[in-house]
Amino acid sequence: MKTLLWGALPYIAFVLLVAGTIWRYRYDKFGWTTRSSQVYESRLLNIASPMFHYGILFVLVGHLVGLFLPESWTEKAGVSEHTYHLFSLYGGTAAGVLLVLGILLLLYRRRTNTPVFRATTANDKLMYLVLFAAIVLGMVAKLTHASGDGYNYRDSIAPWARSLFTLRPDIDRMTGVPALYEIHAVVGMVLFALVPFTRLVHMFSAPLQYLFRPYVVYRARDPKRLDARPERRGWERTGS
């Protein structure tokens, strides 16, 4: 079981993530969407959606830092383990609460708005269940071991996670890891395996170019300008 969970499951989840994403892109391009339901209701969505997206972004960044930034690096930067623990505890909890509230609001909106509820598939329900479980389990695991310097997962889970990239998983690192952290890790890997087959796949087509494009200047049309011309009916070439 130990070899299956910490030596095989990570690669199974990774293969499903990559292969599933390629399959989805090749054979289901029209389904590569969040299936927006904004047309049915927008007031609550405008609150819940930013909470969900910012929350999941902060949680993801926190996991990347915690798992792939070695403890020796933070020590060289003058950040003690106690300081890192407090930052991880309060920052991670805040991000988790933001994400959980966003999910709960989205679920409330889906359940109370009839058109949105009818557009909810079994796939959506499974995705929300696994995502919610992964987040809550992570928060419970962190808060359960919050006293003192907490559980130092950077001595166990983090080295194991980094060893996966060498194709020689150090499964012995997972010996003695608290059960809540183990369950959180397993549910997290299941979530990654499900990503290509749910609406979460749209994260791979996020419009990052919007962060780097020039700003758009809006000008009112002034018919009194000398270079103005009358409007033309029909289609025109772009830039004409």
Backbone bond lengths (Angstrom), bond angles and torsions (degrees), N, CA, C in turn:
res aa  C-N    CA-C-N  psi(-1)  N-CA   C-N-CA  omega(-1)  CA-C   N-CA-C  phi
1 M - - - 1.462 - - 1.530 111.19 -
2 K 1.334 116.07 -39.99 1.463 120.63 179.47 1.517 111.15 -61.44
3 T 1.328 116.19 -43.27 1.469 120.27 179.35 1.524 110.87 -67.54
4 L 1.332 116.19 -37.40 1.456 119.96 -179.62 1.521 111.36 -65.75
5 L 1.341 117.21 -45.65 1.460 121.23 -175.90 1.513 112.69 -71.54
6 W 1.331 116.90 -44.44 1.464 119.55 -170.76 1.530 113.50 -107.61
7 G 1.334 116.58 -7.62 1.456 119.19 178.47 1.509 114.13 -113.27
8 A 1.330 116.98 -28.30 1.469 120.72 -177.12 1.523 113.37 -111.42
9 L 1.331 117.25 -44.67 1.464 120.53 -175.86 1.531 113.70 -56.42
10 P 1.342 119.87 -40.41 1.478 118.45 179.05 1.526 112.27 -58.99
11 Y 1.336 117.71 -39.17 1.457 120.35 -178.53 1.529 111.06 -76.16
12 I 1.327 116.72 -33.49 1.465 119.68 175.30 1.526 109.49 -62.41
13 A 1.340 116.13 -45.53 1.464 120.44 179.19 1.528 110.94 -62.92
14 F 1.336 117.15 -39.70 1.464 121.03 -178.97 1.529 110.78 -67.22
15 V 1.333 116.93 -42.74 1.466 120.49 179.16 1.523 110.30 -63.09
16 L 1.335 117.07 -43.08 1.457 120.28 177.92 1.526 111.52 -64.26
17 L 1.336 116.28 -37.53 1.462 120.26 178.69 1.524 110.93 -63.61
18 V 1.322 117.31 -48.95 1.465 121.03 -177.37 1.528 111.60 -72.36
19 A 1.333 116.41 -50.99 1.462 119.93 -177.62 1.530 110.65 -65.54
20 G 1.320 116.46 -39.97 1.458 119.70 179.43 1.510 112.28 -65.11
21 T 1.336 116.76 -38.02 1.459 120.43 178.79 1.522 111.20 -66.51
22 I 1.346 116.49 -42.25 1.469 120.78 177.99 1.529 110.25 -63.73
23 W 1.335 116.33 -44.79 1.475 120.33 178.71 1.521 110.72 -61.60
24 R 1.330 116.41 -43.90 1.467 120.02 -178.40 1.526 110.49 -63.52
25 Y 1.323 116.62 -39.05 1.463 120.17 -178.89 1.526 111.40 -69.22
26 R 1.324 116.26 -37.22 1.468 119.82 -176.51 1.529 112.78 -79.12
27 Y 1.322 116.51 -37.03 1.451 118.96 -170.56 1.529 114.21 -115.10
28 D 1.306 118.25 -4.69 1.467 119.37 -178.45 1.527 110.61 -142.45
29 K 1.321 116.76 47.66 1.459 120.16 -178.93 1.523 111.81 -62.09
30 F 1.327 116.61 -35.74 1.455 118.84 -179.32 1.530 111.53 -73.19
31 G 1.313 116.64 -18.41 1.458 120.42 176.97 1.517 113.08 -93.98
32 W 1.349 116.45 -1.66 1.471 122.18 179.87 1.533 107.45 -78.31
33 T 1.292 115.97 78.09 1.453 120.16 -174.55 1.517 109.43 -160.82
34 T 1.317 115.42 162.09 1.461 120.00 175.85 1.519 111.65 -84.17
35 R 1.338 116.37 -2.88 1.474 121.53 -175.64 1.530 109.58 50.85
36 S 1.309 114.14 62.56 1.460 121.02 -175.61 1.520 111.69 -53.72
37 S 1.336 114.96 136.49 1.471 121.15 177.37 1.525 110.59 -114.52
38 Q 1.333 115.74 23.06 1.465 119.99 -177.75 1.525 111.76 -62.94
39 V 1.332 116.40 -28.23 1.459 119.67 -178.86 1.528 111.06 -64.66
40 Y 1.336 117.29 -25.23 1.466 120.80 -179.28 1.529 112.13 -85.12
41 E 1.341 116.37 -35.02 1.464 120.64 -178.15 1.509 108.02 -161.92
42 S 1.332 117.23 131.56 1.461 119.94 -176.41 1.528 113.80 -124.11
43 R 1.325 118.38 -23.66 1.465 120.10 -174.72 1.532 111.29 -62.48
44 L 1.333 116.99 -53.29 1.456 120.79 179.95 1.526 111.43 -71.33
45 L 1.326 116.13 -33.18 1.462 120.07 179.48 1.523 110.96 -63.41
46 N 1.329 117.11 -37.25 1.466 120.67 -179.92 1.527 112.08 -65.69
47 I 1.320 117.30 -18.13 1.465 121.22 176.61 1.524 110.68 -94.36
48 A 1.326 116.01 -47.60 1.464 121.13 -173.77 1.524 112.73 -71.92
49 S 1.328 117.66 -39.89 1.463 120.51 -175.66 1.530 112.97 -62.83
50 P 1.353 120.02 -48.49 1.475 118.37 176.76 1.526 112.52 -62.02
51 M 1.332 117.92 -37.77 1.457 120.52 177.65 1.523 110.50 -60.66
52 F 1.324 116.20 -44.79 1.459 120.81 -179.62 1.521 111.47 -64.28
53 H 1.324 117.11 -48.94 1.457 120.31 -174.51 1.531 112.36 -70.06
54 Y 1.329 117.93 -42.86 1.465 119.33 176.91 1.522 110.36 -67.10
55 G 1.330 116.90 -38.72 1.454 119.96 179.22 1.512 112.52 -62.09
56 I 1.331 117.07 -46.24 1.458 120.16 -178.48 1.526 110.95 -69.63
57 L 1.328 117.34 -30.51 1.465 120.57 176.16 1.526 110.71 -66.81
58 F 1.337 117.14 -46.54 1.460 121.06 179.29 1.528 111.18 -63.76
59 V 1.327 117.08 -40.36 1.459 120.83 179.36 1.524 110.45 -64.65
60 L 1.326 116.84 -42.05 1.462 120.92 179.84 1.525 110.89 -64.15
61 V 1.329 116.86 -45.02 1.467 120.19 179.08 1.525 110.29 -62.54
62 G 1.333 116.76 -41.21 1.451 119.84 178.57 1.515 112.88 -61.17
63 H 1.333 116.30 -40.68 1.458 119.53 178.01 1.525 111.57 -67.05
64 L 1.316 117.11 -40.26 1.463 120.26 179.56 1.529 111.01 -62.97
65 V 1.326 116.38 -42.35 1.468 120.38 178.75 1.523 110.30 -66.61
66 G 1.322 116.82 -46.14 1.450 120.32 -176.55 1.517 113.65 -66.14
67 L 1.337 117.41 -35.43 1.458 120.62 -175.66 1.519 113.65 -89.65
68 F 1.321 117.34 -31.79 1.459 119.49 -170.58 1.522 114.18 -116.07
69 L 1.328 117.35 2.29 1.462 120.73 172.72 1.524 107.46 -104.56
70 P 1.341 118.60 104.38 1.466 121.19 -174.92 1.523 112.56 -57.98
71 E 1.313 115.34 149.77 1.458 121.10 -179.72 1.521 111.11 -61.20
72 S 1.328 116.80 -34.04 1.469 120.21 -179.58 1.523 111.62 -62.77
73 W 1.330 116.90 -31.05 1.465 120.26 -179.83 1.524 110.81 -68.66
74 T 1.323 116.53 -44.48 1.465 118.99 -179.81 1.528 111.01 -68.60
75 E 1.328 116.59 -33.44 1.459 119.31 177.13 1.518 110.87 -65.27
76 K 1.329 117.45 -40.32 1.459 120.81 177.48 1.525 111.35 -65.88
77 A 1.323 116.08 -27.66 1.467 120.50 177.95 1.519 111.70 -81.59
78 G 1.337 117.01 -0.16 1.456 120.97 178.02 1.513 114.47 86.92
79 V 1.336 117.26 13.81 1.462 121.37 179.53 1.528 108.13 -98.61
80 S 1.311 116.71 112.80 1.461 120.47 -179.76 1.518 110.49 -72.77
81 E 1.332 116.21 164.27 1.448 120.63 179.34 1.528 111.12 -63.79
82 H 1.333 116.85 -35.61 1.458 120.32 179.03 1.527 110.75 -65.61
83 T 1.326 116.22 -43.17 1.464 120.21 178.51 1.524 110.77 -64.07
84 Y 1.337 115.42 -42.99 1.463 119.19 178.87 1.524 110.30 -63.09
85 H 1.330 116.27 -40.49 1.466 120.33 179.82 1.526 110.96 -61.29
86 L 1.336 116.58 -43.66 1.466 119.59 -179.49 1.529 110.89 -65.76
87 F 1.324 115.99 -42.52 1.466 119.80 178.71 1.526 110.37 -63.08
88 S 1.330 116.34 -42.59 1.459 120.35 179.58 1.521 111.19 -66.85
89 L 1.345 115.90 -39.05 1.457 120.34 -178.06 1.524 111.76 -66.36
90 Y 1.328 116.18 -53.64 1.466 119.66 -175.94 1.528 111.89 -74.96
91 G 1.335 116.03 -43.43 1.462 118.80 179.40 1.517 112.26 -66.61
92 G 1.338 116.09 -43.90 1.454 119.68 179.63 1.516 112.52 -65.99
93 T 1.348 115.89 -39.45 1.459 119.51 178.71 1.518 111.23 -65.28
94 A 1.332 117.04 -41.93 1.464 120.80 179.10 1.526 110.77 -62.46
95 A 1.349 116.43 -44.37 1.465 119.85 178.84 1.519 110.66 -64.55
96 G 1.342 116.37 -40.32 1.456 120.29 179.41 1.517 112.43 -64.74
97 V 1.337 116.39 -41.84 1.461 120.59 178.62 1.526 110.32 -63.41
98 L 1.332 116.08 -42.51 1.466 120.07 178.53 1.523 110.53 -60.35
99 L 1.330 116.10 -43.42 1.461 120.43 -178.97 1.533 111.02 -68.08
100 V 1.322 116.59 -43.79 1.464 119.88 -179.66 1.526 111.00 -62.64
101 L 1.335 117.03 -43.38 1.460 119.96 177.63 1.526 111.02 -61.70
102 G 1.327 115.99 -40.45 1.462 119.39 177.90 1.520 111.55 -62.14
103 I 1.345 116.74 -43.47 1.462 120.23 178.83 1.522 111.18 -64.28
104 L 1.336 116.58 -43.56 1.459 120.09 -179.18 1.526 111.46 -63.06
105 L 1.328 116.59 -39.72 1.458 119.36 177.84 1.527 111.35 -66.45
106 L 1.326 116.43 -40.00 1.459 119.85 177.53 1.526 111.12 -64.40
107 L 1.335 116.11 -40.42 1.460 119.83 178.39 1.535 110.85 -66.95
108 Y 1.327 116.31 -41.09 1.463 120.29 177.37 1.520 110.44 -60.88
109 R 1.323 115.74 -42.88 1.468 120.40 179.29 1.522 110.73 -63.22
110 R 1.312 116.95 -42.00 1.461 120.21 -179.45 1.521 111.92 -67.41
111 R 1.319 116.22 -34.70 1.460 118.84 -176.11 1.529 112.53 -80.77
112 T 1.315 117.40 -30.74 1.462 120.42 -174.68 1.516 113.25 -95.97
113 N 1.321 118.05 -16.05 1.459 120.81 178.71 1.533 108.47 -101.92
114 T 1.303 116.97 112.63 1.459 121.35 -172.18 1.530 113.77 -57.82
115 P 1.344 120.77 -49.21 1.461 119.40 179.19 1.528 113.03 -61.85
116 V 1.333 116.84 -37.92 1.462 120.12 179.09 1.523 109.96 -67.79
117 F 1.333 116.52 -40.04 1.464 120.31 -179.95 1.530 110.99 -64.82
118 R 1.324 116.41 -39.06 1.467 119.79 178.87 1.524 111.41 -66.67
119 A 1.330 117.05 -27.14 1.464 120.56 179.83 1.525 112.05 -84.91
120 T 1.327 117.45 -2.40 1.459 121.71 -179.76 1.518 109.95 -84.42
121 T 1.326 116.55 125.35 1.461 121.46 -178.09 1.530 110.62 -97.26
122 A 1.322 116.02 168.84 1.463 121.10 175.21 1.517 110.34 -62.02
123 N 1.323 115.97 -33.04 1.464 121.66 176.63 1.526 110.59 -61.45
124 D 1.333 116.54 -42.31 1.463 120.94 178.51 1.527 110.88 -62.99
125 K 1.319 116.29 -42.71 1.460 120.26 -178.76 1.523 111.22 -63.42
126 L 1.325 116.99 -41.23 1.462 120.90 178.09 1.525 110.42 -64.32
127 M 1.335 116.31 -42.35 1.456 120.76 -179.88 1.518 111.30 -61.62
128 Y 1.327 116.92 -47.21 1.463 120.77 179.40 1.528 111.04 -62.32
129 L 1.335 117.01 -39.70 1.461 121.21 -178.92 1.527 111.07 -63.39
130 V 1.333 117.04 -49.05 1.465 120.77 -178.00 1.522 110.58 -67.77
131 L 1.326 117.40 -41.94 1.466 120.78 179.46 1.522 110.85 -63.64
132 F 1.316 116.80 -45.17 1.458 121.01 179.80 1.530 110.44 -63.39
133 A 1.324 116.75 -41.84 1.462 120.79 179.56 1.522 111.08 -63.36
134 A 1.334 117.16 -42.64 1.460 120.57 -179.30 1.525 111.43 -62.23
135 I 1.324 116.86 -43.52 1.457 120.83 -178.01 1.529 111.05 -69.01
136 V 1.318 116.99 -47.66 1.463 120.63 -177.83 1.523 110.79 -64.45
137 L 1.329 117.51 -41.69 1.459 120.28 178.98 1.525 111.17 -62.63
138 G 1.328 116.95 -39.46 1.461 120.08 177.79 1.511 111.91 -63.84
139 M 1.333 116.64 -42.10 1.460 120.32 179.41 1.531 111.12 -67.26
140 V 1.329 116.55 -43.12 1.469 120.04 179.99 1.520 110.47 -63.74
141 A 1.343 116.33 -41.85 1.464 119.90 178.96 1.530 110.78 -61.61
142 K 1.320 116.16 -42.11 1.464 120.33 -178.93 1.519 110.87 -67.65
143 L 1.307 117.60 -45.51 1.466 121.34 -176.57 1.529 111.44 -72.63
144 T 1.329 117.27 -29.66 1.460 120.36 178.58 1.518 111.38 -66.12
145 H 1.332 116.23 -32.33 1.463 121.15 -179.45 1.534 109.97 -112.19
146 A 1.328 116.12 41.98 1.468 120.41 -175.22 1.522 113.22 -87.70
147 S 1.322 118.51 -17.68 1.466 120.38 -175.85 1.520 110.89 -68.74
148 G 1.334 115.95 147.81 1.468 120.72 -179.28 1.507 111.16 63.45
149 D 1.329 115.34 -130.30 1.461 120.83 176.74 1.518 111.54 -93.25
150 G 1.348 116.32 6.52 1.450 119.78 177.81 1.515 112.09 68.10
151 Y 1.332 114.92 -171.59 1.464 119.65 176.96 1.526 108.91 -85.34
152 N 1.316 116.06 124.15 1.461 120.64 -177.22 1.531 109.79 -85.95
153 Y 1.317 115.96 86.06 1.463 120.63 -179.44 1.527 112.02 -70.31
154 R 1.328 117.38 -11.48 1.462 119.37 179.94 1.522 111.73 -76.86
155 D 1.332 116.86 -6.93 1.463 120.93 174.08 1.521 112.48 -97.61
156 S 1.322 116.59 -6.63 1.464 119.36 -176.08 1.530 111.87 -133.61
157 I 1.334 116.52 -68.19 1.454 120.26 -175.05 1.529 111.38 -66.71
158 A 1.334 116.67 -42.35 1.465 119.92 -177.56 1.537 112.36 -63.07
159 P 1.348 120.00 -48.86 1.474 118.68 176.39 1.525 112.96 -60.52
160 W 1.343 116.54 -36.30 1.472 118.90 176.30 1.525 110.57 -62.82
161 A 1.337 117.24 -43.94 1.465 120.70 -179.48 1.525 110.83 -62.50
162 R 1.321 117.19 -41.56 1.467 119.78 179.81 1.527 111.84 -69.39
163 S 1.333 116.26 -30.71 1.466 119.19 -179.46 1.519 112.01 -68.75
164 L 1.327 117.17 -19.83 1.459 119.84 179.10 1.517 111.76 -62.83
165 F 1.321 116.84 -29.48 1.465 120.80 -178.20 1.530 111.94 -75.01
166 T 1.315 117.17 -15.36 1.467 120.80 177.31 1.520 111.10 -90.08
167 L 1.358 116.44 -2.69 1.467 123.10 -176.53 1.526 111.72 63.56
168 R 1.329 115.53 19.52 1.462 121.17 175.01 1.524 107.44 -132.37
169 P 1.337 117.32 72.92 1.464 120.76 -174.75 1.520 112.79 -59.54
170 D 1.316 115.54 128.43 1.456 122.35 179.42 1.526 108.43 -87.25
171 I 1.333 116.09 77.54 1.459 120.76 -173.65 1.525 112.18 -67.86
172 D 1.328 117.27 -20.46 1.466 119.56 178.69 1.528 111.71 -65.48
173 R 1.329 116.65 -22.56 1.471 120.18 178.08 1.524 111.71 -63.12
174 M 1.325 117.02 -24.42 1.451 120.79 -177.17 1.525 112.74 -85.18
175 T 1.325 116.57 -1.08 1.469 120.10 177.42 1.526 109.62 -69.80
176 G 1.306 116.29 128.92 1.455 120.91 178.89 1.514 114.98 85.24
177 V 1.323 117.73 0.85 1.467 120.45 177.86 1.534 108.67 -68.74
178 P 1.324 118.70 133.92 1.474 120.65 179.15 1.524 112.06 -54.00
179 A 1.324 115.34 145.13 1.464 121.39 -174.92 1.526 112.37 -57.64
180 L 1.338 117.36 -38.49 1.466 119.92 -178.61 1.522 111.03 -63.06
181 Y 1.328 117.07 -38.84 1.461 120.31 177.43 1.528 110.43 -67.37
182 E 1.331 116.82 -37.43 1.457 120.15 179.13 1.533 110.62 -64.73
183 I 1.320 116.47 -45.93 1.466 120.08 179.93 1.524 110.05 -63.74
184 H 1.326 116.44 -41.31 1.466 120.70 178.12 1.526 110.83 -59.55
185 A 1.325 116.92 -42.27 1.465 120.84 -179.82 1.520 111.17 -65.97
186 V 1.330 117.30 -41.89 1.473 120.62 -179.83 1.524 110.67 -65.24
187 V 1.328 117.01 -46.35 1.462 120.32 179.20 1.534 110.30 -63.16
188 G 1.334 116.37 -37.27 1.462 119.81 177.56 1.515 112.13 -62.14
189 M 1.341 117.20 -41.33 1.461 120.16 178.40 1.527 111.39 -67.01
190 V 1.332 116.64 -37.54 1.470 120.01 175.95 1.527 110.08 -62.76
191 L 1.326 116.39 -39.41 1.463 120.53 179.01 1.526 110.97 -61.99
192 F 1.327 117.20 -44.21 1.464 120.30 178.56 1.533 110.76 -61.95
193 A 1.321 116.90 -37.52 1.459 119.87 179.56 1.525 111.57 -67.58
194 L 1.333 116.94 -28.62 1.458 121.10 -178.96 1.528 113.82 -83.36
195 V 1.324 117.32 -18.26 1.467 121.24 -173.63 1.524 113.59 -50.22
196 P 1.345 120.17 -48.72 1.471 118.69 -176.27 1.523 113.88 -64.85
197 F 1.312 117.55 -19.05 1.456 121.07 -173.74 1.529 112.35 -103.83
198 T 1.331 116.37 10.45 1.454 121.55 179.29 1.522 109.28 -129.02
199 R 1.324 115.92 -179.96 1.458 120.96 178.16 1.532 111.53 -68.03
200 L 1.335 118.08 -14.04 1.461 120.74 178.48 1.523 112.47 -64.76
201 V 1.333 117.46 -14.66 1.459 120.62 -179.38 1.521 111.64 -60.65
202 H 1.341 117.28 -21.09 1.463 119.00 -177.16 1.526 112.18 -66.62
203 M 1.343 117.97 -10.92 1.468 119.64 177.34 1.527 111.61 -63.42
204 F 1.324 116.92 -24.25 1.464 120.05 -178.82 1.527 112.29 -82.54
205 S 1.303 117.51 -3.19 1.462 120.48 176.61 1.516 110.32 -124.09
206 A 1.317 115.93 28.97 1.468 119.78 177.01 1.519 109.31 -61.39
207 P 1.320 118.07 136.05 1.476 121.15 -177.18 1.529 112.15 -74.75
208 L 1.335 116.68 72.85 1.461 120.19 -177.58 1.523 112.54 -65.96
209 Q 1.350 115.97 -21.32 1.463 118.39 -179.89 1.521 111.88 -63.49
210 Y 1.325 116.73 -19.92 1.461 119.80 179.02 1.528 111.39 -64.82
211 L 1.336 116.66 -22.82 1.460 119.97 179.98 1.522 112.06 -75.18
212 F 1.330 117.04 -20.31 1.458 120.69 -172.08 1.523 114.03 -119.61
213 R 1.314 117.94 -4.95 1.452 119.75 -177.68 1.534 109.79 -74.87
214 P 1.334 117.65 155.96 1.474 120.07 176.16 1.524 110.24 -65.08
215 Y 1.302 115.16 154.36 1.456 118.10 177.88 1.532 109.66 -69.24
216 V 1.307 115.37 155.05 1.454 121.86 -177.42 1.524 108.90 -98.76
217 V 1.333 115.93 130.40 1.451 121.83 179.04 1.524 108.71 -101.23
218 Y 1.303 115.94 122.91 1.464 120.99 178.86 1.534 108.36 -102.00
219 R 1.322 115.58 128.40 1.466 121.20 178.87 1.523 109.16 -125.30
220 A 1.294 115.20 139.02 1.462 119.53 176.21 1.521 109.71 -74.93
221 R 1.306 116.58 144.06 1.456 120.61 179.13 1.527 108.84 -78.49
222 D 1.322 115.51 125.52 1.455 121.44 -179.01 1.526 108.60 -110.99
223 P 1.322 117.93 104.22 1.479 119.72 -177.20 1.516 113.52 -65.42
224 K 1.350 117.81 -12.26 1.454 120.26 -178.42 1.530 112.54 -85.62
225 R 1.356 115.33 -8.10 1.464 117.09 179.84 1.518 109.99 -65.36
226 L 1.321 115.85 147.37 1.458 120.51 -176.47 1.521 111.71 -66.28
227 D 1.358 115.43 -32.51 1.459 117.47 -176.43 1.531 112.31 -90.14
228 A 1.320 115.97 4.69 1.465 118.35 -179.90 1.518 109.69 -73.26
229 R 1.283 116.70 148.52 1.455 122.22 178.26 1.510 108.44 -130.37
230 P 1.310 117.81 157.54 1.457 119.91 179.55 1.528 111.07 -64.36
231 E 1.321 115.90 150.66 1.453 120.12 178.06 1.524 109.79 -66.05
232 R 1.323 114.56 146.05 1.458 121.08 177.72 1.514 109.12 -107.16
233 R 1.279 115.34 142.94 1.450 120.02 177.44 1.522 109.40 -84.35
234 G 1.321 115.16 150.90 1.461 119.26 177.58 1.520 112.31 90.01
235 W 1.347 116.04 -168.48 1.456 122.79 -176.38 1.531 110.29 -83.73
236 E 1.319 115.06 145.68 1.464 120.70 174.46 1.512 109.09 -129.12
237 R 1.308 117.29 153.81 1.448 122.18 176.55 1.534 109.54 -67.89
238 T 1.307 115.60 145.01 1.455 120.06 179.02 1.524 109.40 -63.73
239 G 1.315 116.65 131.33 1.463 120.84 178.48 1.498 113.09 88.27
240 S 1.336 117.68 -2.44 1.463 119.62 -179.21 1.524 110.28 -82.31
